[in-house]
Amino acid sequence: MNKDIERATKHLGKILEEQLARVAAMKAQKEWVDYSSLKPLIIGVVGGDGIGPFIAKHARKILEVLLEKEIAEGKVEIRTIEGLTIENRAKVMKAIPDDVLAEIKKCHVILKGPTTTPRKGDQWPNVESANVTMRRELDLFANVRPVKVPEKNIDWMFFRENTEGAYILGSKGLHVNEDISIDFKVITEQGAERIIRSAFDYANKNNKKVTVVTKANVVKSTDGRFLEVAERVSKDYPEVQWDDWYVDIMTAKLIDPARQSQFQVMVLPNLYGDICTDEAGQIQGGVGTAGSANIGKRYAMFEAIHGSAPRMVDENRAQFADPSSMIKAAALLLDHVGYSDRSQKLEKALDICSQYERKLKLTGRDDGTTGEEYAKYILDTVQGGKIEEKWAQYQK
C-alpha cells in the first residue's frame, strides 16, 4: 500500500474509533438537569478576548440587578471565570486550559464573551477554537439563536446542531501529501435526532412551522441522514407543519422580502447554521445584536455570536462596543434557568431600545454612546415600571 494512503487510513481509523465512542456516550446520556433543584444555581461569567471583557461586564451587571433577591437569598451565585484568553491558550497550546475547563465545569450555566480563534498568518499558534471545544466538552448540542425584526414581520428561531457536522473534526483533517488535503464531516443518528427533536418540540409548543436546511441532494450521506432523521421525527409531531430547503437557496430567501417572513423555526447542521444565523443577525441590525444559547442536558452556555474585535481594542475603542449581543445572551440564560418573567422584560427592553425608541446610538466610535451607557439605557428601561405599556404601544 502507498505510504501516504496507509498513513491516511490509520488516521481515519482513529477518528472513527473516537466517533463511535462519542455515539456510545450519547446513547448513555442521563435526563435533563432540573435547575429548580440546584442551590445555589451557579452562573459563570467568562470574559474572553478583545471586547469580550467589556461587554461581559455590562451583561453581568444586568444579571446581578435582575437576580438581586435570589443572590441575596443564596439561590444564585455569579462567578467570574478567569483565564480563557488567547494568551493563556497559546501558552499551554490548548483550546481551553485544563484549570479553566475545571472551573467552568463547576458552574451550571455560562455567560461567555467572544474568544479569538487563530488562523494561518496570525501572531498566535493555530490552537483549536475555544467555542468548538467548549461545546464538545460540555456536550452543548443545541445552538439556539432567535432573530426578530418587527418592521419586516421577521420572528425566526434557529436550531443549529452544535457538536458535529463540518466543525467537529476541524483540527483533525489530513494533508495526505503535497497535493491533497482532506477534512471530515460527521452526522450521527443520535446527534441529528436530538437537535431536530428540540426544534420540533419548540415548534409544537409555540404553534410554529419547521424548516429543515441541508444540501442533501449533493452531500448525500451526511446531509441525507440529517434529512431522513427529520422525516422520521416529524411523524411524532403530526400537528407541526414542516418543509426542507437547500442551504444555498435558503441564504437567498432569508433576504427576500417576499419570503423571509414565512420562515419560523429552522433546524440546520453545524456549518449551515453558523452561516445562516450570522446572515440573520446582520438582517436584524448586525451580528452585534444577536445572542446565542448553547444547550446540553447537563450544562448550558450563552454567548455573543460575533467575534472578539481585536481592532477595536488596538484602536482604544473597546468601550464603544455594542453589548446587545451579550445582554441578549443573558436574557436567553434567564429564560433557560426558569426566570422567564425577567427574561421577557429584558427581551422587550432590548427591542424597545434598539428597534423603536433608539434614544442612544451605537457607532463603535466616540461619535456614539459607550457600551456602558447603552447597557444602562436597557436596564433603566427594564426597571422603569412602564415597560409593558411601552411594549403594547409599539405593537399597535
Secondary structure, 3 states (H helix, E strand, C coil): CCHHHHHHHHHHHHHHHHHHHHHHHHHCCCCCCCHHHCCCEEEEEECCCCCHHHHHHHHHHHHHHHCHHHHHCCCEEEEEECCCCHHHHHHHCCCCCHHHHHHHHCCCEEEECCCCCCCCCCCCCCCCCHHHHHHHHCCCCEEEEEEEEHHHCEEEEEEEECCCECCCCCCCCEECCCCCEECCCECCHHHHHHHHHHHHHHHHHHCCCEEEEECCCCCCCHHHHHHHHHHHHHCCCCCCCEEEEEHHHHHHHCCCCCCHHHCCEEEECHHHHHHHHHHHHHHHCCHHHCEEEEECCCCEEEEECCCCCHHHHHCCCHHHCCCHHHHHHHHHHHHHCCCHHHHHHHHHHHHHHHHHHCCCCCCCCCCCCCHHHHHHHHHHHHHCCCHHHHHHHHCC
